[in-house]
Amino acid sequence: MKRVLSMALGILTAIGGFVDIGDLVTNAQAGARFGLSLTWATVAGVVGICVFAEMSGRIAAVSGRATFDLVRERLGPGMGLVNLLGSMGVSLLTYVAEIGGVALAVELISSVDYMLLFPIVGVVVWLVLWRASFSFIENALGLLGLALGVFVVALFKLGPDWSHLAHQAVTVGKPSDESWPTWSYYAVALFGAAMTPFEVFFFSSGGVEERWSAKDIPLMRSNVIIGFPLGGMLSISIAACAALVLGPLDISVSSLDQVGLPIAVTLGKLGLGIALLGFVAATFGAACETGLSVGYSIAQYFGWQWGKLVRTDVAARFHAVLLGASLVALGLLATAADPVTITELSVVFSTIALPLTYFPILVVANDRDYMGTHVNGPLLNALGVFFLVVVTVVAVAAVPLMIWTHMGS
Amino acid sequence: MPFQPDAPYDAVLRVLDRQVIGTDDLNVCKVDDIEVTDLPDGSLQVTALLAGTPALLPRLAGRPTRWMLGFWERMGAEQADRHRPYRIPLELVDDIGTDVRLNVPKLDVLERADLGPGRHPLRQLLALQVHSHLGDDFGHALDVRVDERHRIIGVIAGAGRPGSLLGYDRHPTQGPAVLRWAVGFLHRHTVYIPWEDVEDLSWETSALVTSNPSPTALRELPA
């Protein structure tokens, strides 16, 4: 019974924890402009994150090594350092975006000005990273994030022409007023929003800290294989709501309140309240995950003590990095930079950092010195190689597309 | 009792860059480099793990690295031992698996030490250009094979970066097949040189000369 409960909890938190500011903004933007014609990119990203997280979760369970340990062990110190700078930069940028996102969501609830809110949010996030337990971050925020389920409810309430939506989702096409480069750019962004490296850093480091062993693999798998796709369904329903409500009105999404607009139109005040709660929980949870990921990656590269389960003074350097990252984030937000723009940048940049993190995981998941009998099977290796090609192509295409399309405008 | 491996191992693949952990389960450092010591019979033995900035930074290539190392030393110019790496003698190592387990707790375990004459960091060994006595060029050392007594019994030489074999030479069935094929192709000229065949080793000119002009290709060696 306890196993079933912990499995259910794990799946629920994976659903709630899947969505972050990147998913919220990118899906609403893509939905409003392209309908469901880019659903395939989200689906690819979700399958990709499942493959990536399953491998790194299994490595964490069997060998006790977190993702960035393996990056350095397999890429060596030089390439590892390049990857460290890239991954840390992207995690930090996402951290800034998430803190800004929490502040924006709280502004929508409280009507207190965003510029007053973000310092408070930043300090609260840092306090949670410093003092709160791992399970609080994972469980409480993950469960609250399920409030985003209102997007599914709203979608049904809107009563769309399902066959038309499904046709959009499964055929290759784009609205006639959009160009193929922008279509591709948003495909890259949606893929990047779904397959984010920090999720894997957090997932595998959490597994190492909670001392997963080989017998935890089924539990880990159920979280990944059921939880993440259901989280992906939330993402798609956000896109679908935006497509149905914002698309016909030609509203392009440039702020967080526009993401919630379809809910306000269909479900009224109560629905919007629940959606905003979901926004706060999802972005707050992701802020914690990204903040920790900054610390995890640098500590695992240099071999410092890291983690939430040891006293803060034992992992002093790790916590100093968290404090530093929080200060940098607040400094960046104090320039009044738009969190939505930072989000757009972070999802695209995260695709560039992805291959160098994904590759060593794929290699080690096959290495019997680490994995014993728990190496990848043929199906997983086929998927693994497929996504190695995909993440490489996406990483190469991301910046040229970004420049070519002026960030999708 | 120091660590006794049950089979020969490749030092770069299995030890370098691994996490070092104390008996209290706390992280100590990474294996930033490995110390090898000259033996009277001309062979080399792994004697210690090295850690810290003076061990790590020289492994990164290029001019910025030298600048960074200089900067790092100036940040503590009053410390006479700042250029020395931390040294963990092999006697303190309990086990080497996916991580390096010490037989002591983390507290006070790291002490700076001079490598001194007769001791070399592995990075210098990996920088050796490998030739035959007839002048055939085999690239540079990519890894060293070490026996149960930690003596170096062979050198893997070829093109590319140390560690770029990714373990595919040790497990001939390791997947995914595409990557195995790609690594095998890139390392098709990589060779294994047993230590008996080493005719001359010069640290000054960074050259290793083998008496065998046609050493065994790594891909033909049983794993």
Interface residues (C-beta under 8 A of the other chain):
Chain A: S63 G64 R65 D69 R72 E73 R74 L75 G76 P77 G78 G80 L81 A299 Q300 Y301 F302 G303 W304 Q305 W306 V310 V314 L362 V363 N366 D367 R368 D369 Y370 V375 N376 P378 N381 A382 G384 V385
Chain B: R14 D17 R18 Q19 V20 L26 N27 V28 C29 K30 D32 A51 L56 R59 L60 A61 G97 T98 D99 K106 R161 P162 G163 L166 G167 R170 H171 Q174 G175 P176 A177 V178 L179
